[in-house]
């Protein structure tokens, strides 16, 4: 599955769970958050994933996002 197809699938999954998938806006391949994603809780506007060095919200790749979205809540807690 291509990254764009997977990204769209995960975006829909996140939406059904009250989350929003956000991709890093960084365009520099040497940037610490280049190509990474964040899951944002729609109600609180807070990030679900950990922040990198207290600054960069986008800290997960698509595999991390998929793992979080497909893990049952009992295991995630």
C-alpha positions as a Markdown table, in Angstrom:
| # | Residue | x | y | z |
|---|---|---|---|---|
| 1 | Unk | 0.0 | 0.0 | 0.0 |
| 2 | Unk | 1.5 | 3.4 | -1.0 |
| 3 | Unk | 2.1 | 6.0 | 1.7 |
| 4 | Unk | -0.6 | 8.3 | 0.4 |
| 5 | Unk | -3.2 | 5.6 | 0.4 |
| 6 | Unk | -2.2 | 4.5 | 3.9 |
| 7 | Unk | -2.2 | 8.1 | 5.1 |
| 8 | Unk | -5.8 | 8.7 | 3.7 |
| 9 | Unk | -7.0 | 5.4 | 5.4 |
| 10 | Unk | -5.4 | 6.4 | 8.7 |
| 11 | Unk | -6.9 | 9.9 | 8.4 |
| 12 | Unk | -10.4 | 8.3 | 8.1 |
| 13 | Unk | -9.8 | 6.0 | 11.0 |
| 14 | Unk | -8.6 | 8.9 | 13.2 |
| 15 | Unk | -11.7 | 10.9 | 12.2 |
| 16 | Unk | -14.0 | 8.1 | 13.4 |
| 17 | Unk | -12.2 | 8.1 | 16.7 |
| 18 | Unk | -12.4 | 11.8 | 17.3 |
| 19 | Unk | -8.9 | 12.5 | 16.3 |
| 20 | Unk | -7.2 | 14.4 | 13.5 |
| 21 | Unk | -4.1 | 13.2 | 11.7 |
| 22 | Unk | -1.7 | 16.1 | 11.0 |
| 23 | Unk | 1.5 | 15.9 | 8.9 |
| 24 | Unk | 4.5 | 17.9 | 9.7 |
| 25 | Unk | 4.8 | 21.0 | 7.5 |
| 26 | Unk | 8.6 | 20.7 | 7.5 |
| 27 | Unk | 10.1 | 20.6 | 4.0 |
| 28 | Unk | 13.7 | 20.2 | 5.0 |
| 29 | Unk | 14.7 | 16.5 | 4.8 |
| 30 | Unk | 17.3 | 17.2 | 7.6 |
| 31 | Unk | 14.7 | 18.6 | 10.0 |
| 32 | Unk | 13.9 | 16.4 | 13.0 |
| 33 | Unk | 10.2 | 16.2 | 12.3 |
| 34 | Unk | 10.4 | 15.8 | 8.5 |
| 35 | Unk | 7.8 | 13.3 | 7.2 |
| 36 | Unk | 6.3 | 12.7 | 10.7 |
| 37 | Unk | 2.7 | 12.9 | 11.9 |
| 38 | Unk | 0.7 | 13.8 | 15.0 |
| 39 | Unk | -2.7 | 12.7 | 16.2 |
| 40 | Unk | -4.6 | 15.6 | 17.7 |
| 41 | Unk | -7.7 | 15.2 | 20.0 |
| 42 | Unk | -10.4 | 17.2 | 18.4 |
| 43 | Unk | -12.1 | 18.1 | 21.7 |
| 44 | Unk | -9.0 | 19.2 | 23.6 |
| 45 | Unk | -6.7 | 20.2 | 20.7 |
| 46 | Unk | -4.0 | 18.3 | 22.5 |
| 47 | Unk | -1.6 | 15.9 | 20.9 |
| 48 | Unk | -2.0 | 12.2 | 21.6 |
| 49 | Unk | 1.5 | 11.3 | 20.7 |
| 50 | Unk | 4.6 | 12.4 | 22.7 |
| 51 | Unk | 6.3 | 15.7 | 21.7 |
| 52 | Unk | 9.9 | 15.6 | 20.6 |
| 53 | Unk | 12.2 | 17.7 | 22.8 |
| 54 | Unk | 9.3 | 19.7 | 24.1 |
| 55 | Unk | 8.9 | 21.4 | 20.7 |
| 56 | Unk | 7.9 | 19.2 | 17.8 |
| 57 | Unk | 4.4 | 17.8 | 18.0 |
| 58 | Unk | 4.8 | 15.5 | 15.0 |
| 59 | Unk | 6.7 | 12.6 | 16.3 |
| 60 | Unk | 5.2 | 9.4 | 14.8 |
| 61 | Unk | 5.6 | 7.7 | 11.4 |
| 62 | Unk | 2.6 | 6.1 | 9.7 |
| 63 | Unk | 3.3 | 2.7 | 11.3 |
| 64 | Unk | 3.2 | 4.3 | 14.8 |
| 65 | Unk | -0.1 | 6.0 | 13.9 |
| 66 | Unk | -1.6 | 2.8 | 12.6 |
| 67 | Unk | -0.5 | 0.9 | 15.7 |
| 68 | Unk | -2.2 | 3.5 | 18.0 |
| 69 | Unk | -5.4 | 3.6 | 16.0 |
| 70 | Unk | -5.8 | -0.2 | 15.8 |
| 71 | Unk | -4.9 | -1.0 | 19.4 |
| 72 | Unk | -8.0 | -1.7 | 21.5 |
| 73 | Unk | -8.6 | 0.9 | 24.2 |
| 74 | Unk | -8.1 | -1.7 | 27.0 |
| 75 | Unk | -4.5 | -2.3 | 25.9 |
| 76 | Unk | -3.7 | 1.4 | 25.3 |
| 77 | Unk | -4.7 | 2.4 | 28.8 |
